[in-house]
Amino acid sequence: MKKLQFIVIITSVFMLQACVHKIVTVPAKVVYKTTKGVVKGTAAVGKAIIPGDSDDDDDKKDKK
């Protein structure tokens, strides 16, 4: 009887381990994708706001 209880406990531990893995990884993926989008948007806005950023490259090419 004790052998059966041990097998049931071990089996349930492995089943719960898979559930915990899903619970942890799904929100982490959502946070990663959201953060990546925010950073890309912030970089695009920063490039649009900073004046003369692209003009500096053109001026250097014209002087050569």
C-alpha positions in Angstrom: 0.0 0.0 0.0 2.8 2.4 0.8 4.3 1.7 -2.6 1.1 2.9 -4.3 1.0 6.1 -2.2 4.6 6.8 -3.1 3.9 6.4 -6.9 0.8 8.6 -6.7 2.7 11.3 -4.9 5.6 11.2 -7.4 3.2 11.3 -10.3 1.3 14.2 -8.9 4.5 16.2 -8.3 5.5 15.8 -12.0 2.0 16.8 -13.1 2.0 19.9 -10.9 5.5 20.8 -12.1 4.2 21.1 -15.7 1.3 23.4 -14.5 3.6 25.6 -12.6 5.9 25.9 -15.6 3.0 27.1 -17.8 1.8 29.6 -15.1 5.3 31.1 -14.9 6.3 31.2 -18.6 3.1 32.6 -20.2 3.1 35.9 -18.2 6.8 36.2 -18.7 6.4 36.0 -22.5 3.6 38.6 -22.4 5.8 41.0 -20.4 8.7 40.5 -22.7 6.7 41.2 -25.9 5.1 44.3 -24.3 8.4 45.7 -23.1 10.0 45.1 -26.5 7.2 47.0 -28.2 7.4 49.9 -25.7 11.2 50.2 -26.2 10.9 50.2 -30.0 8.2 52.9 -29.8 10.3 55.0 -27.4 13.3 54.8 -29.7 11.2 55.8 -32.7 9.8 58.8 -30.9 13.3 59.8 -29.7 14.6 59.7 -33.3 11.7 61.8 -34.5 12.1 64.4 -31.8 15.8 65.0 -31.9 16.3 67.6 -34.6 19.2 67.5 -37.1 20.1 63.9 -36.3 19.8 62.7 -39.9 21.0 66.0 -41.4 24.4 65.6 -39.7 25.2 62.5 -41.9 24.2 64.4 -45.1 26.4 67.4 -44.2 29.5 65.1 -43.7 28.9 63.5 -47.1 28.6 66.9 -48.8 31.9 68.2 -47.4 33.9 65.3 -48.8 
